[in-house]
């Protein structure tokens, strides 16, 4: 690391101090007995510090509007992402349509991305940050994929799915929640949950509310968060320069702000 006042070494000096670390040890009892003194010795080697007294979060100057940008690099394919600011840690916002077959195999929406030549498409929801994301990878298209994302949002708002579709999606999501983890991953998840204060009682409450979700609740949430008059989504595309310029000719007034990687 460069030894400059504002460089990585300054960040290291600020963060790597006693009291700033949380160490997780995962293993059998005999291994933990041997590892615990080593972990304590590692922390004792660091200079003393107090996270509360010396560390404050940086002030982030966020733009007033979400990014709508393209990044060019030496690639013949595209990676297209669209993210919605959604609600945080509410089961309705987990988006049963994320796993619902009424949106994927039985419709022409996400499958259209794959049929158009992309290696794949996906949808993700982060309960902690409240972001709902759509993405494609190794995609030969840009504009048509963005149009598919717009159609997906319209489909979610339309309510063109049944209570049975919602029930099927909820059961699939519950299977993810209840899926047993091997000891190592289970311990890591418990460690991270402890850091963010996500207690088991809150997780149980979340699942209870998830099981009670109805089609009307899903549609109501979609009208609120996927409304055409709501907060615009963020869009980021990685592709070749020629593809991005061609996409902007089609997008017109909605052109991507272009950058180079």
Backbone bond lengths (Angstrom), bond angles and torsions (degrees), N, CA, C in turn:
res aa  C-N    CA-C-N  psi(-1)  N-CA   C-N-CA  omega(-1)  CA-C   N-CA-C  phi
1 X - - - 1.455 - - 1.517 110.01 -
2 X 1.306 116.88 142.61 1.451 120.24 177.38 1.518 110.31 -70.71
3 X 1.321 114.75 141.56 1.455 119.55 -179.56 1.523 109.87 -93.10
4 X 1.327 116.17 68.68 1.455 121.65 179.87 1.507 109.02 -115.55
5 X 1.347 115.01 154.75 1.470 119.74 -173.64 1.517 112.17 -58.95
6 X 1.326 116.20 -37.58 1.461 118.05 -177.31 1.504 113.87 -108.47
7 X 1.337 117.61 11.63 1.448 120.64 -174.01 1.511 113.65 -91.19
8 X 1.348 115.87 -168.49 1.470 120.78 -178.29 1.521 113.27 -58.34
9 X 1.360 117.40 -35.47 1.464 118.32 -177.61 1.526 110.85 -65.05
10 X 1.352 116.85 -33.67 1.462 119.55 177.28 1.519 110.58 -65.30
11 X 1.332 115.86 -38.85 1.463 120.09 177.29 1.519 110.26 -65.22
12 X 1.348 116.16 -40.03 1.453 119.73 178.23 1.511 112.43 -62.93
13 X 1.349 116.66 -42.34 1.470 120.17 179.32 1.517 111.17 -64.02
14 X 1.319 115.89 -32.33 1.459 120.17 -178.44 1.524 111.64 -73.79
15 X 1.338 116.55 -40.55 1.457 120.38 -171.63 1.524 113.61 -92.04
16 X 1.320 117.23 -38.80 1.467 120.18 -172.32 1.518 110.57 -84.04
17 X 1.321 114.56 76.50 1.464 122.21 178.82 1.517 109.06 -137.19
18 X 1.311 114.49 158.69 1.459 119.46 176.04 1.522 110.19 -60.49
19 X 1.298 116.20 137.89 1.461 120.56 -178.48 1.512 113.19 91.79
20 X 1.352 116.77 -10.78 1.458 119.81 179.40 1.524 112.13 -98.14
21 X 1.331 117.84 -4.34 1.456 120.87 -174.27 1.524 112.08 -110.92
22 X 1.331 114.10 146.52 1.459 121.07 167.41 1.520 105.83 -123.61
23 X 1.312 116.51 120.70 1.461 121.46 -174.99 1.522 109.77 -109.57
24 X 1.324 115.89 129.39 1.460 121.39 176.87 1.519 108.72 -108.72
25 X 1.303 116.95 127.79 1.455 123.00 175.31 1.526 108.40 -113.22
26 X 1.299 116.67 125.09 1.458 121.84 -177.16 1.524 108.26 -122.89
27 X 1.324 117.01 125.46 1.456 119.63 178.91 1.515 111.32 166.40
28 X 1.324 115.95 -174.06 1.458 121.02 177.10 1.526 109.88 -75.24
29 X 1.315 115.51 160.20 1.468 120.71 -174.03 1.525 112.43 -55.78
30 X 1.315 116.78 -42.35 1.467 119.36 -178.22 1.518 111.26 -64.48
31 X 1.343 116.32 -39.09 1.462 119.78 178.84 1.525 110.74 -69.57
32 X 1.326 116.54 -38.35 1.464 120.01 179.72 1.522 111.21 -65.80
33 X 1.325 116.79 -37.03 1.466 119.66 178.87 1.527 111.10 -61.24
34 X 1.335 116.59 -35.50 1.459 120.18 179.09 1.525 111.77 -78.95
35 X 1.329 116.52 -33.30 1.462 120.26 -174.73 1.515 112.96 -81.17
36 X 1.331 118.39 -29.66 1.460 120.86 -175.21 1.530 112.94 -57.55
37 X 1.347 120.16 -46.14 1.476 119.21 178.35 1.528 112.35 -62.92
38 X 1.339 117.09 -34.12 1.460 120.17 178.64 1.522 110.93 -66.26
39 X 1.333 116.49 -40.53 1.460 120.21 178.47 1.523 110.50 -65.21
40 X 1.330 116.34 -42.17 1.467 119.87 177.99 1.521 110.24 -64.10
41 X 1.340 116.88 -39.48 1.457 119.72 178.50 1.502 112.22 -64.78
42 X 1.342 117.28 -36.57 1.456 121.00 177.34 1.520 110.70 -60.54
43 X 1.323 116.46 -46.80 1.460 119.46 -178.87 1.523 110.77 -67.13
44 X 1.328 117.49 -36.74 1.468 120.33 -179.45 1.525 112.34 -68.19
45 X 1.320 117.13 -21.04 1.464 120.27 177.55 1.523 112.38 -74.34
46 X 1.308 116.86 -16.27 1.460 120.16 -178.14 1.516 111.07 -83.80
47 X 1.320 117.46 153.13 1.468 119.30 176.57 1.514 110.78 -66.97
48 X 1.335 118.08 152.83 1.465 119.98 -179.35 1.522 111.08 -66.32
49 X 1.317 114.58 151.55 1.459 119.25 178.32 1.505 110.54 -167.11
50 X 1.298 115.61 160.67 1.458 122.09 177.33 1.504 107.81 -127.34
51 X 1.324 115.78 113.98 1.466 119.57 -178.07 1.507 111.26 -58.19
52 X 1.332 116.95 -39.97 1.467 119.83 -176.98 1.523 111.14 -66.68
53 X 1.347 117.08 -35.94 1.454 120.09 -174.83 1.519 112.81 -85.10
54 X 1.354 117.88 -31.49 1.446 119.36 -169.23 1.524 114.90 -111.81
55 X 1.312 118.05 -15.19 1.455 119.09 -176.05 1.516 110.67 -114.95
56 X 1.305 116.41 127.03 1.462 121.81 173.35 1.527 107.96 -128.33
57 X 1.314 117.77 143.39 1.459 119.99 -179.88 1.527 110.86 -62.15
58 X 1.331 117.81 143.62 1.465 119.67 177.94 1.518 111.10 -68.25
59 X 1.313 115.82 150.71 1.458 121.49 176.09 1.524 107.99 -83.24
60 X 1.312 116.62 117.77 1.455 121.18 -177.89 1.526 109.59 -99.18
61 X 1.309 116.20 124.59 1.448 121.73 176.83 1.526 108.83 -92.53
62 X 1.323 115.64 94.06 1.459 120.15 -177.70 1.519 110.28 -85.34
63 X 1.327 117.49 143.36 1.469 119.81 177.64 1.521 110.51 -66.03
64 X 1.335 117.83 153.26 1.466 120.03 -178.74 1.524 113.24 -65.34
65 X 1.340 117.35 -27.36 1.460 121.05 179.37 1.527 109.66 -117.36
66 X 1.334 117.80 148.38 1.467 120.13 177.20 1.526 110.80 -60.65
67 X 1.320 118.27 152.03 1.472 120.57 179.74 1.521 111.62 -65.40
68 X 1.312 115.07 146.59 1.465 123.03 174.62 1.520 104.61 -138.45
69 X 1.337 115.95 84.31 1.450 118.70 -164.05 1.520 112.85 -139.25
70 X 1.331 114.09 158.43 1.446 121.69 175.39 1.514 109.98 -125.52
71 X 1.322 115.75 141.37 1.461 122.34 -178.81 1.518 108.21 -120.21
72 X 1.325 116.15 120.67 1.457 119.99 -176.39 1.519 110.92 -94.33
73 X 1.323 114.28 143.70 1.456 122.08 176.31 1.521 107.72 -154.58
74 X 1.318 117.25 177.61 1.466 121.03 -178.04 1.521 109.79 -80.01
75 X 1.311 116.92 83.78 1.460 121.96 179.33 1.516 109.47 -146.89
76 X 1.317 116.00 147.06 1.460 120.95 178.20 1.521 112.16 -94.23
77 X 1.337 117.52 -6.05 1.461 121.95 -178.81 1.527 109.48 -123.62
78 X 1.318 115.53 174.83 1.462 120.71 -174.89 1.521 111.22 -123.11
79 X 1.310 114.31 156.62 1.460 122.96 173.30 1.518 105.58 -127.41
80 X 1.326 116.76 113.05 1.467 121.63 -168.54 1.522 109.54 -118.27
81 X 1.333 116.53 124.67 1.472 120.63 -177.80 1.518 109.96 -130.62
82 X 1.326 114.44 144.17 1.468 122.05 176.68 1.522 106.66 -137.30
83 X 1.325 117.07 128.22 1.469 121.70 -175.71 1.522 110.22 -125.49
84 X 1.332 115.50 133.90 1.454 122.76 177.25 1.531 109.21 -104.80
85 X 1.330 117.19 139.06 1.469 119.86 169.19 1.518 106.74 -77.59
86 X 1.328 115.90 117.88 1.449 120.94 -170.93 1.518 108.58 -123.01
87 X 1.306 118.32 -176.91 1.457 120.04 -178.30 1.533 110.42 -83.36
88 X 1.319 115.64 155.49 1.463 121.84 -171.76 1.521 111.11 -98.98
89 X 1.342 115.68 129.32 1.464 122.97 168.14 1.522 113.89 53.77
90 X 1.316 116.24 44.92 1.461 120.05 172.52 1.518 107.58 -125.89
91 X 1.326 118.90 134.12 1.460 120.47 -172.76 1.515 113.61 -61.79
92 X 1.344 119.01 -32.77 1.457 119.84 176.26 1.521 109.69 -58.20
93 X 1.345 115.76 -35.63 1.453 120.40 -175.64 1.511 113.08 -81.69
94 X 1.329 117.25 -3.22 1.449 118.16 173.86 1.514 109.65 -67.22
95 X 1.344 115.45 -18.17 1.450 119.29 175.35 1.509 112.25 71.59
96 X 1.350 118.63 78.43 1.455 119.02 176.52 1.526 112.62 -52.94
97 X 1.351 116.78 -26.39 1.455 119.13 177.56 1.520 111.74 -65.30
98 X 1.349 117.83 -15.88 1.458 120.29 179.53 1.526 110.89 -59.61
99 X 1.324 116.91 -35.52 1.458 120.76 -179.95 1.527 112.39 -112.55
100 X 1.329 116.30 -1.48 1.460 118.72 -172.12 1.522 111.93 -70.89
101 X 1.338 116.14 133.93 1.457 119.57 176.47 1.516 111.86 -70.08
102 X 1.350 117.60 -15.14 1.467 118.35 179.12 1.523 110.20 -70.36
103 X 1.344 116.90 -19.17 1.461 118.49 179.60 1.515 111.68 -100.93
104 X 1.336 117.14 -26.68 1.459 118.40 -172.52 1.536 112.86 -99.95
105 X 1.343 120.96 -92.10 1.457 117.54 -172.02 1.527 114.70 -61.64
106 X 1.341 118.68 -32.50 1.460 119.49 -173.58 1.516 112.31 -85.50
107 X 1.323 118.66 -1.76 1.456 119.45 -179.77 1.514 109.72 -122.63
108 X 1.324 115.64 174.52 1.463 120.28 -178.94 1.518 111.41 -98.58
109 X 1.346 117.13 14.55 1.460 118.32 -172.10 1.526 111.73 -81.87
110 X 1.314 118.01 -82.45 1.462 117.45 -178.16 1.515 111.90 -67.85
111 X 1.325 117.30 -31.01 1.453 118.43 -179.99 1.520 110.57 -66.29
112 X 1.351 117.34 -24.18 1.457 120.47 178.01 1.526 111.02 -63.67
113 X 1.330 116.90 -32.94 1.456 120.07 178.08 1.519 110.20 -62.30
114 X 1.336 116.28 -44.01 1.455 120.81 -178.92 1.529 110.49 -70.81
115 X 1.338 116.94 -42.64 1.461 119.74 179.19 1.522 111.01 -64.30
116 X 1.342 116.46 -26.70 1.456 119.89 178.39 1.512 112.76 -75.37
117 X 1.325 117.91 -2.74 1.452 120.97 176.00 1.512 114.80 114.69
118 X 1.334 118.32 -3.81 1.460 119.83 179.52 1.520 110.39 -73.18
119 X 1.318 115.47 150.26 1.462 119.04 175.56 1.519 111.04 -69.26
120 X 1.319 117.30 -29.49 1.455 117.78 179.29 1.512 113.10 -177.63
121 X 1.336 114.66 164.73 1.451 122.97 174.33 1.516 109.03 -138.70
122 X 1.320 116.81 156.94 1.465 118.82 -176.37 1.524 109.56 -154.97
123 X 1.326 114.61 164.66 1.462 122.44 173.55 1.516 107.66 -131.35
124 X 1.328 116.85 138.13 1.460 122.56 -179.05 1.518 109.77 -133.60
125 X 1.340 116.00 144.03 1.459 120.76 173.12 1.517 109.12 -128.83
126 X 1.334 117.59 129.18 1.452 122.65 176.89 1.516 110.24 -104.46
127 X 1.339 116.50 108.59 1.463 120.09 -176.54 1.516 111.82 -63.91
128 X 1.360 117.49 -30.38 1.456 119.80 -176.34 1.525 112.25 -78.64
129 X 1.350 117.48 -36.61 1.462 119.11 -177.52 1.525 113.14 -102.05
130 X 1.335 117.58 -7.09 1.455 120.32 176.51 1.515 114.07 69.58
131 X 1.332 118.21 31.56 1.459 121.18 179.34 1.524 110.37 -110.72
132 X 1.315 115.33 132.70 1.462 122.14 174.53 1.522 106.72 -111.75
133 X 1.328 117.52 121.28 1.461 121.44 -171.14 1.524 111.17 -123.23
134 X 1.319 114.73 142.48 1.452 122.75 171.71 1.521 107.73 -117.73
135 X 1.328 117.48 139.14 1.454 119.18 -177.76 1.513 112.89 -149.13
136 X 1.317 115.54 155.18 1.457 122.03 171.84 1.523 107.96 -131.58
137 X 1.331 116.29 156.55 1.456 118.89 178.60 1.526 109.91 -138.11
138 X 1.346 114.93 148.90 1.461 122.91 -174.37 1.522 110.27 48.26
139 X 1.305 114.21 53.24 1.458 123.89 -171.70 1.531 108.95 -102.66
140 X 1.333 119.14 126.56 1.466 119.73 178.64 1.527 113.37 -75.83
141 X 1.336 117.34 -6.25 1.457 121.14 -175.59 1.527 111.72 -118.42
142 X 1.317 115.66 162.55 1.461 122.30 172.69 1.523 109.61 -125.29
143 X 1.326 116.58 -63.02 1.471 120.60 -174.32 1.529 111.54 -63.84
144 X 1.336 117.65 -45.24 1.467 118.80 -177.49 1.523 111.02 -63.88
145 X 1.329 117.55 -33.42 1.465 120.07 177.39 1.514 110.83 -68.26
146 X 1.342 117.31 -41.13 1.463 120.06 176.37 1.528 110.60 -62.01
147 X 1.317 117.12 -34.94 1.465 120.53 178.34 1.537 110.38 -67.66
148 X 1.332 116.45 -37.51 1.468 119.93 176.81 1.527 109.82 -61.43
149 X 1.332 117.06 -42.05 1.468 120.53 179.01 1.529 110.70 -61.86
150 X 1.323 116.88 -41.35 1.468 119.90 177.66 1.525 110.64 -62.64
151 X 1.330 116.49 -41.21 1.464 120.35 179.11 1.527 110.98 -66.01
152 X 1.339 116.80 -34.56 1.465 120.21 179.02 1.518 110.65 -63.60
153 X 1.342 116.37 -43.19 1.461 119.61 178.41 1.522 110.99 -62.60
154 X 1.336 116.13 -40.34 1.460 119.60 177.34 1.514 112.10 -64.42
155 X 1.319 116.78 -38.78 1.464 120.66 178.10 1.519 111.23 -63.20
156 X 1.331 116.84 -42.98 1.466 120.15 -179.91 1.527 110.18 -62.00
157 X 1.334 116.37 -40.22 1.475 119.78 179.24 1.514 111.99 -70.09
158 X 1.330 117.27 -29.36 1.458 121.00 -172.33 1.525 113.33 -67.81
159 X 1.324 116.62 -26.35 1.459 119.03 -175.90 1.515 113.46 74.02
160 X 1.345 117.00 20.95 1.463 120.67 -178.51 1.525 111.08 -81.12
161 X 1.313 114.83 53.00 1.453 122.40 176.78 1.515 106.78 -148.12
162 X 1.311 116.42 160.11 1.455 121.16 -172.59 1.525 111.23 -103.61
163 X 1.321 115.34 169.41 1.467 119.76 173.80 1.521 110.92 -60.27
164 X 1.333 116.11 -33.03 1.460 119.56 178.85 1.532 110.77 -66.81
165 X 1.339 116.87 -37.41 1.462 120.01 175.64 1.525 110.95 -60.58
166 X 1.337 115.89 -43.65 1.461 120.53 -179.93 1.526 110.13 -64.58
167 X 1.329 116.34 -42.91 1.467 120.18 179.80 1.528 110.90 -61.32
168 X 1.337 116.21 -43.23 1.463 120.29 -179.84 1.524 110.42 -63.14
169 X 1.331 116.72 -43.17 1.462 120.41 -179.32 1.523 110.88 -65.67
170 X 1.333 117.07 -41.58 1.467 120.61 179.54 1.522 110.43 -61.59
171 X 1.336 116.56 -41.72 1.464 119.92 179.58 1.527 111.02 -64.32
172 X 1.324 116.75 -37.71 1.462 119.92 177.62 1.524 110.82 -65.39
173 X 1.320 116.28 -40.87 1.467 119.95 179.76 1.524 110.06 -67.56
174 X 1.333 116.77 -40.57 1.468 119.79 177.67 1.522 111.19 -62.53
175 X 1.328 116.80 -33.52 1.464 118.75 177.89 1.522 110.60 -65.01
176 X 1.335 117.15 -31.66 1.457 120.29 175.49 1.532 110.54 -70.10
177 X 1.337 115.50 -42.57 1.462 119.91 -178.77 1.519 110.81 -63.86
178 X 1.344 116.42 -41.62 1.466 121.38 -174.36 1.522 113.40 -87.79
179 X 1.328 116.90 -4.08 1.461 119.57 -177.48 1.523 110.44 -61.19
180 X 1.332 118.19 124.11 1.469 119.76 -179.39 1.519 111.62 -69.17
181 X 1.318 116.08 141.30 1.453 122.01 178.12 1.524 109.99 -104.45
182 X 1.322 117.90 149.07 1.467 119.85 169.68 1.528 109.40 -60.48
183 X 1.319 118.33 161.96 1.471 120.52 -175.37 1.528 114.69 -54.82
184 X 1.332 116.63 -41.35 1.467 119.06 -178.11 1.519 113.04 -62.39
185 X 1.351 118.62 -59.22 1.461 120.28 177.50 1.530 113.47 -58.14
186 X 1.344 117.29 -36.67 1.465 120.20 178.88 1.527 110.86 -62.33
187 X 1.338 116.69 -41.65 1.459 120.05 179.16 1.516 111.40 -66.77
188 X 1.333 116.77 -41.26 1.468 119.44 178.73 1.520 111.27 -62.66
189 X 1.343 116.99 -42.70 1.460 120.08 179.20 1.531 110.51 -62.28
190 X 1.332 116.71 -42.33 1.462 119.89 179.25 1.523 110.78 -62.94
191 X 1.323 116.58 -37.93 1.463 121.50 178.57 1.531 110.86 -63.28
192 X 1.327 116.74 -48.09 1.465 120.51 -179.95 1.523 111.55 -65.40
193 X 1.326 116.69 -38.39 1.467 119.32 177.87 1.519 110.93 -63.62
194 X 1.325 116.58 -36.55 1.458 119.59 177.43 1.506 111.83 -64.46
195 X 1.327 117.16 -37.20 1.465 120.85 -179.62 1.525 111.03 -64.16
196 X 1.341 116.84 -43.40 1.467 119.42 -177.26 1.527 112.39 -89.62
197 X 1.334 117.60 0.14 1.463 120.55 177.11 1.513 114.47 76.70
198 X 1.329 117.53 26.20 1.464 121.30 178.74 1.524 108.57 -88.92
199 X 1.313 116.37 100.58 1.463 121.60 -175.95 1.524 111.33 -86.14
200 X 1.324 115.98 160.07 1.463 121.15 -179.91 1.523 111.60 -60.66
201 X 1.330 117.14 -35.53 1.471 119.66 179.90 1.523 110.87 -62.34
202 X 1.336 116.28 -38.92 1.462 119.77 178.85 1.523 110.88 -67.68
203 X 1.320 117.33 -37.46 1.458 121.01 178.82 1.532 110.46 -67.39
204 X 1.319 116.81 -39.11 1.461 119.98 177.92 1.530 110.78 -65.93
205 X 1.326 116.41 -40.20 1.465 120.13 177.35 1.526 110.56 -63.24
206 X 1.331 115.80 -40.43 1.461 120.89 178.26 1.529 110.83 -58.31
207 X 1.325 116.44 -46.06 1.457 119.43 -178.14 1.530 110.90 -67.47
208 X 1.328 117.30 -37.74 1.463 120.41 177.94 1.518 110.96 -59.45
209 X 1.337 115.81 -44.80 1.466 119.71 178.47 1.520 111.26 -68.52
210 X 1.321 117.50 -35.28 1.461 121.25 178.07 1.526 110.68 -60.73
211 X 1.331 117.38 -43.63 1.461 121.23 -178.34 1.527 112.33 -66.52
212 X 1.320 116.97 -20.17 1.468 120.92 -178.09 1.525 113.13 -94.47
213 X 1.332 118.05 2.67 1.461 121.02 -176.40 1.524 111.13 -65.71
214 X 1.319 114.56 139.71 1.461 121.06 176.63 1.524 110.33 -115.67
215 X 1.312 115.65 166.02 1.470 121.03 177.54 1.522 110.46 -60.44
216 X 1.326 117.92 -39.95 1.458 120.87 -179.11 1.529 111.58 -63.94
217 X 1.338 117.04 -37.05 1.463 119.99 177.75 1.527 110.98 -66.11
218 X 1.321 115.98 -40.86 1.462 119.94 179.15 1.521 110.27 -63.21
219 X 1.324 116.09 -45.06 1.467 119.34 -178.69 1.530 110.62 -65.84
220 X 1.321 117.40 -39.24 1.460 120.64 178.94 1.529 111.25 -62.78
221 X 1.343 116.50 -43.20 1.459 120.03 177.92 1.521 110.74 -64.23
222 X 1.338 116.79 -39.10 1.460 120.29 179.48 1.520 111.23 -64.85
223 X 1.331 117.18 -39.47 1.462 120.11 177.99 1.525 110.80 -62.51
224 X 1.318 116.36 -35.03 1.468 120.26 -178.89 1.516 111.99 -74.53
225 X 1.332 116.66 -45.76 1.463 119.80 -169.83 1.519 114.21 -101.08
226 X 1.333 118.72 -19.54 1.458 121.21 178.61 1.520 111.55 -110.92
227 X 1.315 117.10 18.37 1.458 120.76 -179.17 1.524 110.68 -66.54
228 X 1.326 115.57 143.76 1.460 120.38 178.49 1.522 111.48 -65.73
229 X 1.334 117.29 -20.98 1.466 121.00 -179.95 1.526 112.03 -97.65
230 X 1.332 117.28 0.86 1.460 120.88 -179.23 1.514 112.28 -81.30
231 X 1.315 115.35 -167.10 1.462 120.62 -179.96 1.518 109.73 -63.26
232 X 1.341 118.18 130.08 1.465 119.50 -177.33 1.518 111.67 -66.05
233 X 1.323 116.87 149.86 1.462 119.98 179.26 1.525 111.17 -76.85
234 X 1.314 115.83 162.92 1.455 121.60 172.28 1.522 108.65 -92.25
235 X 1.318 116.14 142.49 1.461 121.45 -179.80 1.526 108.68 -131.32
236 X 1.315 116.19 134.67 1.460 121.94 174.58 1.525 108.64 -138.40
237 X 1.308 115.22 133.10 1.461 121.29 -178.53 1.523 108.62 -129.75
238 X 1.313 116.15 131.67 1.464 121.53 170.32 1.522 107.19 -109.78
239 X 1.319 116.31 124.95 1.457 119.81 -176.86 1.522 108.78 -162.32
240 X 1.335 115.94 -177.46 1.449 120.78 174.01 1.525 110.36 -74.52
241 X 1.314 116.11 154.99 1.470 120.18 -177.17 1.514 111.86 -60.15
242 X 1.330 117.96 -43.21 1.464 120.79 -179.38 1.527 111.20 -62.57
243 X 1.335 117.14 -41.10 1.465 120.23 179.33 1.527 110.94 -64.20
244 X 1.322 117.12 -40.21 1.460 120.43 -179.31 1.528 110.87 -66.94
245 X 1.319 116.57 -41.56 1.469 119.35 178.49 1.527 111.15 -65.65
246 X 1.328 116.39 -39.45 1.466 119.72 177.46 1.527 110.72 -65.56
247 X 1.337 116.78 -38.29 1.464 120.40 177.95 1.520 110.52 -63.19
248 X 1.324 117.47 -40.64 1.464 120.70 -179.05 1.516 112.13 -65.98
249 X 1.326 117.19 -31.56 1.463 119.15 176.11 1.525 110.74 -62.86
250 X 1.316 116.65 -35.77 1.470 120.90 178.83 1.527 111.39 -78.57
251 X 1.324 117.23 -38.15 1.466 121.20 -176.30 1.517 112.08 -71.89
252 X 1.325 117.82 -25.87 1.467 120.77 176.12 1.518 113.13 61.97
253 X 1.340 116.41 -119.01 1.466 120.38 -177.59 1.520 113.07 -68.51
254 X 1.328 117.31 -13.23 1.456 122.01 177.21 1.524 111.30 -101.74
255 X 1.318 116.41 29.08 1.459 120.76 -175.49 1.520 111.58 -64.10
256 X 1.324 114.40 149.79 1.462 121.73 176.55 1.533 110.54 -73.00
257 X 1.306 116.71 144.26 1.463 121.23 169.46 1.524 106.81 -80.26
258 X 1.333 116.66 121.81 1.463 120.19 -170.74 1.528 112.27 -95.62
259 X 1.323 114.11 141.42 1.469 123.13 175.62 1.517 108.01 -137.18
260 X 1.320 115.13 167.77 1.468 120.92 175.39 1.523 109.87 -116.70
261 X 1.320 115.23 140.21 1.456 120.41 175.93 1.526 108.84 -84.30
